[in-house]
Amino acid sequence: AREWSQQDLHAASEWIRQIPPFFRDFVARMGAEWAAERPQEIAKTVLKWPDDSQRDFVLRGVCEAWARKDAAAALAWTDSLPAGTTRTGALKGLVIGWSQSDPTGCRAWAEKVVDENEKKEARHYILHGLARSKPQEGVAYLQTFPSGESDLDLVYCLGKEWALGDAPAAGEWAKGLPVGPRQEAALQAVLRQWVYADAVRAADWAEKIPEKPSRSSALSAVMEKWVEQ
């Protein structure tokens, strides 16, 4: 798609728009890859697509790539969008990309966000970005969230995003958590993502977890997604 868009952006755009939106994370990553070279132009093109969920997921990836190249320009463009799911998706991608290229600057910006709900979302997205590029920093950043603030959701997000880049390492982190709801959420997040890439290896890894309750929960997560595939 990236090569095609160099010659005929409209034709490449129409082709991508019609690809079935299987898994939203992978659709977003496709958007990030597509926009690696001309993110602003690609962003404007995607914004003209029909208003559906796939457009928003692709735009999320586009803004992620854009923020890695020029966070200030990506932020200005995203801020100009009207409130709604499109802006939310673009902002999520922006923060994920920005937190990978400049986590200090991104965190400083997030702390200055006035609206408390938007600030909470921004911090959540920073966790996504750190989990992909600097997972140990993501683990440390997780400790800065107030206790009980959607704790299981945050643990799940950290595990899922980490698994996109290094599923075995993410699995070892999840397995090392104290047995209980947080460990179960982390294991499910890692294994449900891992199974897309290598179901057999994920199942073999889960089967070796020493604690029976954790092992049963982990295998259940693997088989659920494996059967879906």
KAJO-V545706 format. One line per field, one symbol per residue. burial: 1 if it has 16 or more other C-alpha atoms within 10 Angstrom, else 0. A space follows every 50 residues. Layout:
burial=???
//
This chain:
burial=11001000100110011000100010111111111101110110010000 00011111111111111111100110110000000111111111111111 10100110010000000011111111111111111001100100000000 11011111111111011101101110000001111111111111100010 01101100100001101111111011000
//
